[in-house]
Amino acid sequence: MESLNVTWDELHNSVARQKNAVENQILVRDSKGINEEQVREMKGAFDHFDKNDDGRLDHFEFRACLVSLGYNVDTEEHLVNHNPADSERLSDFERVIQMVDPDMTGQVTFQAFMDFMTQEACDTDTAEQIIASFRVLAGDKRYILPEEIRRELPDNQAEYCIARMSPYEGHDGVPGALDYMSFATALYGQSDL
């Protein structure tokens, strides 16, 4: 009879943990603005790579999980902040690990995984957002001047944008004006603007 009580308690606790996990997933989903299908996809991928069913992925499993979700996980090292004077070198994957496993336990929890994935889903820029940003930098003009870009952006970003923007061909343009709308749509896809 004692072993039956112990088994019942274990089963009851297991069900309570599962219920709590599901409720937490619903709260996360609702608060982060991701849909149920996205949560199912993320949970399915996480569970598939959680080989020992402990609710955690080691770094190797986490990398495989990201690859299965379509991420190009670069393990080649790059200078942090692209600063040659900075001796610390990290791969893209190591930078992600610092976000999901800041204590470097070697494990990524489902919650940390969900936080990372929802941040990734929410952090994608759209052409409209980029156009709106450039419009502010340009003072509401339909074109932007190289000096306006250089004044507002870091050097490497400014030169990247200037080199890739087409000359503005509108009747209201001035010499040297650049077309930020075509740049944004080419970079991020179609725009409704």
Phi, psi and chi 1 to 4 in degrees:
 res  aa     phi    psi   chi1   chi2   chi3   chi4
   1 MET       -  -37.8 -174.6   63.6  165.3      -
   2 GLU   -61.6  -43.0 -178.6   64.8   31.0      -
   3 SER   -67.2  -31.2   69.2      -      -      -
   4 LEU   -67.2  -41.1 -173.8   57.0      -      -
   5 ASN   -63.4  -41.6  -76.9  -22.2      -      -
   6 VAL   -64.3  -44.8  169.4      -      -      -
   7 THR   -62.4  -42.7  -56.4      -      -      -
   8 TRP   -60.9  -44.6  173.3 -105.8      -      -
   9 ASP   -62.6  -42.2  -72.7  -17.9      -      -
  10 GLU   -62.6  -44.2  -72.0  174.8   -2.1      -
  11 LEU   -63.4  -44.9  179.8   60.8      -      -
  12 HIS   -60.2  -45.0 -176.0  -92.4      -      -
  13 ASN   -64.7  -39.0  -71.7  -22.7      -      -
  14 SER   -63.9  -44.6  176.1      -      -      -
  15 VAL   -63.2  -41.7  168.7      -      -      -
  16 ALA   -62.5  -40.7      -      -      -      -
  17 ARG   -64.9  -43.3  -80.3 -166.6  -56.4  -88.1
  18 GLN   -63.0  -43.0  -71.5  -69.8    8.1      -
  19 LYS   -61.0  -45.2  179.3 -177.3  174.9 -158.5
  20 ASN   -61.5  -42.3 -171.3   36.7      -      -
  21 ALA   -62.6  -43.1      -      -      -      -
  22 VAL   -64.7  -44.6  168.9      -      -      -
  23 GLU   -60.5  -40.4  -71.6  170.8  -11.9      -
  24 ASN   -64.1  -40.3  -76.1  -21.9      -      -
  25 GLN   -62.8  -40.6  -72.1  174.4   16.8      -
  26 ILE   -64.0  -43.9  -69.3  168.6      -      -
  27 LEU   -62.4  -43.4  -71.4  172.4      -      -
  28 VAL   -61.4  -48.5  166.5      -      -      -
  29 ARG   -57.4  -49.0  178.2 -162.1   70.5 -156.8
  30 ASP   -66.1  -38.3  -67.6  -14.8      -      -
  31 SER   -78.3  -24.1   69.3      -      -      -
  32 LYS   -97.1   -8.1  -55.6  -84.2 -178.4  163.1
  33 GLY    77.0   26.9      -      -      -      -
  34 ILE  -107.2  153.1   59.0  175.4      -      -
  35 ASN   -89.2  169.4   65.3   41.6      -      -
  36 GLU   -61.7  -37.4 -166.1  171.3  -33.7      -
  37 GLU   -63.8  -40.4  177.5   62.0   30.4      -
  38 GLN   -64.2  -42.1  -69.6  171.0  -50.4      -
  39 VAL   -61.5  -44.4  171.5      -      -      -
  40 ARG   -61.1  -42.7  -92.9 -162.4  -54.6  -85.4
  41 GLU   -63.1  -45.0 -179.4 -176.8    0.4      -
  42 MET   -65.5  -44.0  -69.6  178.5 -146.8      -
  43 LYS   -64.1  -42.5  179.5   67.6  172.3  149.5
  44 GLY   -61.3  -43.8      -      -      -      -
  45 ALA   -65.3  -44.4      -      -      -      -
  46 PHE   -59.8  -50.2 -173.8   91.7      -      -
  47 ASP   -62.8  -36.5  -71.3  -13.9      -      -
  48 HIS   -60.4  -39.6  175.5   76.4      -      -
  49 PHE   -91.2   -8.7  -70.7   96.6      -      -
  50 ASP   -82.5   78.1 -177.8   11.3      -      -
  51 LYS   -62.3  -32.1  -61.8  -60.6 -176.4 -165.5
  52 ASN  -100.9   11.2   60.1   -1.3      -      -
  53 ASP    52.2   39.8  -67.1  -35.5      -      -
  54 ASP  -101.5    6.0   67.5  -10.8      -      -
  55 GLY    77.5   16.2      -      -      -      -
  56 ARG  -140.3  150.3  -67.6  178.3  166.8   79.4
  57 LEU  -115.0  135.9  -60.2  177.3      -      -
  58 ASP   -75.7  172.5   64.7   31.5      -      -
  59 HIS   -62.8  -35.6  -67.4  176.2      -      -
  60 PHE   -65.0  -45.4  178.6   77.6      -      -
  61 GLU   -64.2  -40.3  -67.8  168.1  -28.3      -
  62 PHE   -62.0  -44.1  175.9   63.7      -      -
  63 ARG   -61.4  -45.7 -176.8  179.4 -175.4  -75.4
  64 ALA   -61.4  -38.5      -      -      -      -
  65 CYS   -62.8  -45.3 -175.1      -      -      -
  66 LEU   -62.2  -42.2  -69.5  178.9      -      -
  67 VAL   -61.3  -41.6  169.2      -      -      -
  68 SER   -64.3  -25.6   79.3      -      -      -
  69 LEU   -89.2    4.4  -69.4  168.9      -      -
  70 GLY    97.0    7.5      -      -      -      -
  71 TYR   -82.0  139.5  -75.9   83.2      -      -
  72 ASN   -90.6  100.6 -179.6   11.2      -      -
  73 VAL   -94.4  100.6 -176.3      -      -      -
  74 ASP   -78.7  125.8 -175.5    6.7      -      -
  75 THR  -105.8    1.6   56.4      -      -      -
  76 GLU   -74.1  136.9 -173.7  174.9  -40.6      -
  77 GLU   -75.8  144.3  -69.2 -175.3  -15.5      -
  78 HIS  -133.2  155.8  -56.2  -77.0      -      -
  79 LEU   -66.7  134.5  -72.7  173.6      -      -
  80 VAL   -65.9  135.2  174.1      -      -      -
  81 ASN    59.0   15.0  -61.1  -32.6      -      -
  82 HIS    52.0   33.5  -55.2  -72.8      -      -
  83 ASN  -104.1  109.4 -178.2   -4.4      -      -
  84 PRO   -58.7  -26.0  -19.3   28.5      -      -
  85 ALA   -75.5  -17.5      -      -      -      -
  86 ASP   -83.4  120.0 -171.6  -13.3      -      -
  87 SER   -82.9  -12.8   61.6      -      -      -
  88 GLU   -77.0  128.0 -174.5  178.4    4.7      -
  89 ARG  -119.8  131.7  -60.9  176.8   69.3   86.7
  90 LEU  -134.9  144.7  -66.4  175.4      -      -
  91 SER   -79.9  166.2   70.8      -      -      -
  92 ASP   -58.2  -40.9  -68.4  -19.8      -      -
  93 PHE   -64.3  -40.1 -179.3   65.6      -      -
  94 GLU   -64.2  -34.6  -71.5  169.3  -35.6      -
  95 ARG   -66.2  -38.6  -75.8 -167.4  -72.1  -90.1
  96 VAL   -65.2  -43.1  170.5      -      -      -
  97 ILE   -58.9  -39.4  -72.6  -64.9      -      -
  98 GLN   -60.5  -29.4  -73.5 -177.7  -18.6      -
  99 MET   -78.4  -43.4  -71.5 -173.6  -79.7      -
 100 VAL   -90.3  -17.9  -62.9      -      -      -
 101 ASP  -138.8   64.5 -175.9   13.2      -      -
 102 PRO   -63.2  -25.9   20.8  -29.1      -      -
 103 ASP   -86.1   -1.0  -63.1  -28.7      -      -
 104 MET    53.2   50.3  -62.8  -51.1  -72.2      -
 105 THR   -79.6  -13.9   63.2      -      -      -
 106 GLY    88.3    3.7      -      -      -      -
 107 GLN  -130.0  144.7  -58.6  -70.2  -51.2      -
 108 VAL  -117.6  118.6  178.1      -      -      -
 109 THR   -77.9  162.0   64.5      -      -      -
 110 PHE   -61.4  -39.4 -179.0   67.9      -      -
 111 GLN   -61.3  -44.7 -174.9   63.0   48.4      -
 112 ALA   -64.3  -39.2      -      -      -      -
 113 PHE   -61.4  -47.9  174.3   74.2      -      -
 114 MET   -62.9  -42.2  -76.1  -65.1  -68.7      -
 115 ASP   -59.2  -45.6  -70.5  -14.3      -      -
 116 PHE   -63.3  -47.6  170.8   74.5      -      -
 117 MET   -65.4  -40.3  -65.2  -56.8  -67.6      -
 118 THR   -70.6  -34.6   53.0      -      -      -
 119 GLN   -64.1  -42.5  179.4 -178.5   -9.4      -
 120 GLU   -61.2  -43.2  -74.5  -68.8  -59.5      -
 121 ALA   -66.5  -35.1      -      -      -      -
 122 CYS   -87.2  -18.0  -65.2      -      -      -
 123 ASP   -89.2    4.2  -80.5   -6.5      -      -
 124 THR   -78.2  127.3   55.9      -      -      -
 125 ASP   -79.7  153.6  -69.4  -34.1      -      -
 126 THR  -113.9  163.6   65.3      -      -      -
 127 ALA   -59.0  -38.9      -      -      -      -
 128 GLU   -61.9  -41.3  -72.0   84.4    5.1      -
 129 GLN   -65.3  -40.5  -68.4  168.4  -38.0      -
 130 ILE   -67.7  -42.9  -59.7  -57.6      -      -
 131 ILE   -61.1  -44.4  -71.1  170.5      -      -
 132 ALA   -61.3  -39.6      -      -      -      -
 133 SER   -64.6  -46.7  -63.6      -      -      -
 134 PHE   -64.5  -35.6  -86.0  116.0      -      -
 135 ARG   -61.2  -40.0 -175.7  172.4  -71.7  129.2
 136 VAL   -64.5  -46.4  168.1      -      -      -
 137 LEU   -61.1  -33.2  -64.7 -179.4      -      -
 138 ALA   -86.6    1.4      -      -      -      -
 139 GLY    67.9   40.8      -      -      -      -
 140 ASP    69.7   13.3  -91.5  -16.9      -      -
 141 LYS   -83.1  159.4  -61.0 -177.2  -56.4  -88.4
 142 ARG   -83.9    3.2  -63.6 -175.9   58.0   80.9
 143 TYR  -138.6  167.2   60.5   86.0      -      -
 144 ILE  -135.3  148.1 -168.2  164.2      -      -
 145 LEU   -97.1  148.8  -62.0  171.5      -      -
 146 PRO   -55.0  -37.3  -25.8   33.6      -      -
 147 GLU   -67.6  -29.7   51.3  -89.2   14.1      -
 148 GLU   -68.4  -39.3  -68.1  170.1  -38.1      -
 149 ILE   -66.2  -46.4  -63.6  172.1      -      -
 150 ARG   -63.8  -33.6  -73.8 -173.5 -178.2  107.3
 151 ARG   -68.7  -33.3 -177.7  179.8   63.2 -127.0
 152 GLU  -101.3  -22.7  -59.8  -64.7  -23.2      -
 153 LEU  -113.6  155.1  -64.1  177.5      -      -
 154 PRO   -58.7  152.8  -20.5   29.8      -      -
 155 ASP   -50.4  -49.4  -69.2  -18.0      -      -
 156 ASN   -65.8  -37.8   59.9  -18.9      -      -
 157 GLN   -70.3  -40.6  -68.6  176.2    5.6      -
 158 ALA   -61.9  -47.5      -      -      -      -
 159 GLU   -66.1  -35.6  -63.9  -48.9  -44.7      -
 160 TYR   -59.7  -49.1  175.7   89.4      -      -
 161 CYS   -65.0  -48.0  -67.1      -      -      -
 162 ILE   -60.2  -42.7  -68.0  166.8      -      -
 163 ALA   -65.7  -25.6      -      -      -      -
 164 ARG  -104.4   -7.9  -74.2  161.1 -179.3   78.7
 165 MET   -85.0  138.1  -76.7 -173.6 -170.5      -
 166 SER   -79.0  155.6  -56.6      -      -      -
 167 PRO   -62.4  143.3  -20.6   30.4      -      -
 168 TYR   -77.1  130.7  178.6   73.9      -      -
 169 GLU  -110.9   10.4  -63.9  178.9    5.6      -
 170 GLY   -71.7  158.5      -      -      -      -
 171 HIS   -67.2  -20.9   66.6  -78.5      -      -
 172 ASP   -92.4    6.8   55.9  -20.5      -      -
 173 GLY   -76.0  165.5      -      -      -      -
 174 VAL  -123.7  163.6  -63.1      -      -      -
 175 PRO   -56.8  134.2  -24.9   32.9      -      -
 176 GLY    86.6   -1.7      -      -      -      -
 177 ALA   -66.3  142.7      -      -      -      -
 178 LEU  -116.5  149.0  -60.3  171.7      -      -
 179 ASP   -93.6   95.7 -174.9   -7.4      -      -
 180 TYR   -75.4  -22.8   61.0   82.2      -      -
 181 MET   -69.1  -47.3  -71.3 -173.5 -164.5      -
 182 SER   -66.6  -34.1   64.9      -      -      -
 183 PHE   -60.8  -48.8  169.8   76.2      -      -
 184 ALA   -64.9  -42.6      -      -      -      -
 185 THR   -69.4  -34.6   54.4      -      -      -
 186 ALA   -68.3  -36.5      -      -      -      -
 187 LEU   -78.3  -38.8 -162.8   59.7      -      -
 188 TYR  -118.0    2.9  -69.1   94.8      -      -
 189 GLY   101.7 -175.2      -      -      -      -
 190 GLN   -63.1  150.7  -66.6  -66.7   43.8      -
 191 SER  -123.0  147.9  167.3      -      -      -
 192 ASP   -87.2   -4.1  -65.5  -28.8      -      -
 193 LEU   -82.4      -  -61.3  178.8      -      -
